[in-house]
Amino acid sequence: MQIYDGKCGPLTETVGFLLEPYEGKGYHLYQDSYYNSVHQTNESLQKLIRVCGTIRVNRGLPKDMIEEAKKLKKGEVTFRRNQEVLLISHQHKRLVNMISTLHTAEVIETTSRRTGVAKKKPKCIIDYNTHMHSVDTADQYLAHYPFIRETVKWPKKVFFYLLQCCLFNSYVTFSKNNPNYRKPFLDFMSDITENLIDTSDAVSSSSSSDESKGSSRTRTPIPTKRAPKNYPPGRLDGKLRNNKLVHIPPRKYDKTPTRKSRVCVRKIPRKKLDFSVLSVVFLCIQKVTTHDITR
């Protein structure tokens, strides 16, 4: 697996690297507009890989075709062909540009599954929707319950994305093997998480029982919890150099804003205070921000 990070060369080289095991075998490749271009399609055709997918207007479409496509009405089609490379534009709800080395400009009649109304579409668009349906469905499932969080270290983001992809693949396999037992994807992930927690608890309990049966010399010491900090009594009177009481100014929707301080809460039996310790507030903000970044 190779991750495209924008620094490993042009996108065409990355796509070519991924397609190396399938060169010369006559495979059909369906991909979206991010990877498709006229140049990339010609290179794939020379390697006996035929391509079908959407394409962006700045990836090799002729200027006269772009201008003609802007004037299309709903249901109309325009196309250009250069030997085996077909470029076709279809106006439906929006303009769809396609590139294919598998199809002709044939337009066939289909029936909408929702409304039951008959409509005409190019054959390449119908085949593209058929083969890309599973990919789009997977993206929709992953978008509902994302694992990805903002982080400075990109490997964490990649790891959790691949972890969720593995969960979705296992969910699809589970659904196919159990057609009479339907379960939402969220419940499936919850069950997997609970089973992993139970397994880890069982392993830890078994290891602790094994250690209890052995000699006392082989037992590993259990680390003790850190003792609570004893803050100096002068922390809140403003005498320390790095600590002082700062009044919280009123806001637009809160005339008497308050903040929580762990030191003040321990010393004074109130939930919130009108004053806060500057250094403690800074540490609390820094702690929350670091947690959000590294999560």
Secondary structure as the mmCIF struct_conf table of DSSP 4:
data_model
#
loop_
_struct_conf.conf_type_id
_struct_conf.id
_struct_conf.beg_label_comp_id
_struct_conf.beg_label_asym_id
_struct_conf.beg_label_seq_id
_struct_conf.end_label_comp_id
_struct_conf.end_label_asym_id
_struct_conf.end_label_seq_id
BEND BEND1 GLY A 6 GLY A 6
BEND BEND2 CYS A 8 GLY A 9
HELX_RH_AL_P HELX_RH_AL_P1 LEU A 11 LEU A 18
TURN_TY1_P TURN_TY1_P1 LEU A 19 LEU A 19
HELX_RH_3T_P HELX_RH_3T_P1 GLU A 20 TYR A 22
TURN_TY1_P TURN_TY1_P2 GLU A 23 GLY A 26
STRN STRN1 HIS A 28 GLN A 31
TURN_TY1_P TURN_TY1_P3 SER A 33 TYR A 35
HELX_RH_AL_P HELX_RH_AL_P2 VAL A 38 GLN A 46
TURN_TY1_P TURN_TY1_P4 LYS A 47 LEU A 48
STRN STRN2 ARG A 50 THR A 54
TURN_TY1_P TURN_TY1_P5 VAL A 57 GLY A 60
HELX_RH_AL_P HELX_RH_AL_P3 LYS A 63 LYS A 70
TURN_TY1_P TURN_TY1_P6 LYS A 71 LYS A 71
HELX_LH_PP_P HELX_LH_PP_P1 LEU A 72 LYS A 73
TURN_TY1_P TURN_TY1_P7 LYS A 74 GLY A 75
STRN STRN3 VAL A 77 ASN A 82
TURN_TY1_P TURN_TY1_P8 GLN A 83 GLU A 84
STRN STRN4 VAL A 85 GLN A 91
BEND BEND3 HIS A 92 ARG A 94
STRN STRN5 LEU A 95 SER A 100
BEND BEND4 THR A 101 LEU A 102
BEND BEND5 ALA A 105 ALA A 105
STRN STRN6 VAL A 107 THR A 111
TURN_TY1_P TURN_TY1_P9 ARG A 113 THR A 115
STRN STRN7 ALA A 118 PRO A 122
HELX_RH_AL_P HELX_RH_AL_P4 LYS A 123 HIS A 144
BEND BEND6 TYR A 145 TYR A 145
BEND BEND7 VAL A 152 LYS A 153
HELX_RH_AL_P HELX_RH_AL_P5 TRP A 154 ASN A 177
TURN_TY1_P TURN_TY1_P10 PRO A 179 ASN A 180
HELX_RH_AL_P HELX_RH_AL_P6 PHE A 185 LYS A 213
BEND BEND8 GLY A 214 GLY A 214
HELX_RH_3T_P HELX_RH_3T_P2 SER A 216 THR A 218
HELX_LH_PP_P HELX_LH_PP_P2 ARG A 219 LYS A 229
HELX_RH_3T_P HELX_RH_3T_P3 PRO A 233 ARG A 235
TURN_TY1_P TURN_TY1_P11 LEU A 236 GLY A 238
BEND BEND9 LEU A 240 LEU A 240
TURN_TY1_P TURN_TY1_P12 ARG A 241 ASN A 242
STRN STRN8 LEU A 245 HIS A 247
HELX_LH_PP_P HELX_LH_PP_P3 ILE A 248 PRO A 250
BEND BEND10 LYS A 252 TYR A 253
BEND BEND11 LYS A 255 THR A 256
STRN STRN9 ARG A 259 ARG A 259
HELX_RH_AL_P HELX_RH_AL_P7 ARG A 262 LYS A 267
BEND BEND12 ILE A 268 PRO A 269
BEND BEND13 LYS A 271 LYS A 271
STRN STRN10 LEU A 273 LEU A 273
BEND BEND14 ASP A 274 ASP A 274
STRN STRN11 PHE A 275 VAL A 277
HELX_RH_AL_P HELX_RH_AL_P8 LEU A 278 THR A 294
#
